[in-house]
């Protein structure tokens, strides 16, 4: 392990992005007035490299993180070539500073904000690894500088022929503090510790932080980062021990209190965390880090009104904070009154056509209670032909559902409804959602007397069903997903006659391969078995046994803030059938202000019903948030 760590340390030391170390001074101040007349932009400079491969590898890393970096080549006073990586250019310094702060908050890496002539940026940008870099002499030969003393003496040919190097300091603008911050032993090792943890060498990274803190015991920024790394990697006891000692020495330290708030969030003590953050905001009004922590704490603690207020304050302070704007938008979308229309058409190989138009209106009734009203009209049609019974039925359903948050982790659900068409009756629902831990929720639901619509033939016999459903749904580390579901259904036909019972269980394991675009692969196993109540009464066939293995993949890409494209497909193998089946189709989602529009299509080579055959399903949605 020690040898592996030493090799890794040496490797990372070679690959570590190191900022330029040499102060770049103006070689000839006479050039400054000429350069100053050029149009300037402000850049967020991330790192500088001497070796091209390391520079381009770092560019690839930033692209994987979702950035659109640019590389330019610059020379220092000793004519040494540097490849400088930048993540953006902005018309004002303040905009560049905001982008830099967001970059550091997301990656933990430092940055420099520097100005640069637009023409120079265009001239010095490298497009790819194959881009050639002209030698310094060629650039010098192309630059003609005019001394201040001869600015008005343009008639002198001697001045026109004087060749000098363009002073890189005009756009590089390093000062001594930048040099010390960028090249210090402490900073290099801090970056190395971050990279170790990010790449899975958590214990080695934590040990490096501990050694650095012994070397720099009075470095409060380093102490805060070390404790933050412990909290991020579930070393809560060690982090709490360090925090106690820190707060004993300085009870009002904003850095210590900020980490104390994070630790309370990890432990689920949301009220204590909010009190700590409120105290920090009284000490430092407008501190965006504390406002952000309070917003997410309110959200996870179930205080959605407080979360909306904090996210709104954060967006006002940082208009370019995309994550905060997205979180605020999602909260408002979730809690505001919403109306959704869901039309669909289901085509089966026996010429059965099931069309449905559903509508759902939901709104917040109180801080803890949300109500939903649902209405749907479903029409089931199948022409009569030899050996096939005709169907022509309309079913109308209406239901009222109430969801109440009793705690931040437990939501109770109750509903009542009615239907008519194939038969008429009253439906009911009772259940709960329980977030057993942050990535996973356990749900239980009892549904009573619902119309039986997934089997077309049941419509002619006043088909109804009741069921008990238990579900666990969790997603771990934003990479692995686990879904478990079990159902027990009781079916009835005309005159309250029991038709049979069906047991179902389903297991789905999902792995996320890419984050942008989203790419998931899944394996699922589905098992069902049906038992007739009376073997002598079978007006239509039901599949009695299914044992299905499925491999599938899904893809999702946000083309812009408005358009999301998705596609999914896979292959199924039923142990009780001779050949596999397949399915797949695309979907499109649009968000236009308060409107949300979706369109989905799926083709399947096997319906899963007793008659088998291919199916097509077309559905859509039109939503409006008030």
Secondary structure, DSSP 4 states (H G I P E B T S, - for coil): -HHHHHHHHHHHHHHS-B---S----S-GGGHHHHHTS-EEEEEEEEEESSHHHHHHHHHHHHHTT---EEEEEE-TT--EEEEEEEEEESSHHHHHHHHHHHHHHH----EEEEEEHHHHHHHEE-STT-----HHHHHHH-B---GGGTT-TT-HHHHT-B----THHHH---HHHHHHHH-HHHHHHHHHHHHHHTT-HHHHHHHHHHHHHHTTT-HHHHHHHHHHHHHTT-HHHHHHHHHHHHHH-TT-HHHHHHHHHHHHHHT-HHHHHHHHHHHHHHSTT-HHHHHHHHHHHHHTT-HHHHHHHHHHHHHH-TT-HHHHHHHHHHHHHHS-EEEEEEEEEEETTS-EEEEEEEEEEEESSSSEEEEEEEEEEEEEE--BTTB--EEEEEEEEEEEEEEESSSSEEEEEEEEEEESSSEEEEEEEEEEEEEETTEEEEEEEEEEEE--SSGGGGGGT-EEEEEEEEEEEEETTTEEEEEEEEEEEEEEGGGEEEEEEEEEEEEEEEEEEETTEEEEEEEEEEEEEEES-TT--SS----EEEEEEEEEEEEEESSSSEEEEEEEEEEEETTSSS-EEEEEEEEEEEETTEEEEEEEEEES--SSTT---EEEEEEEEEEE-
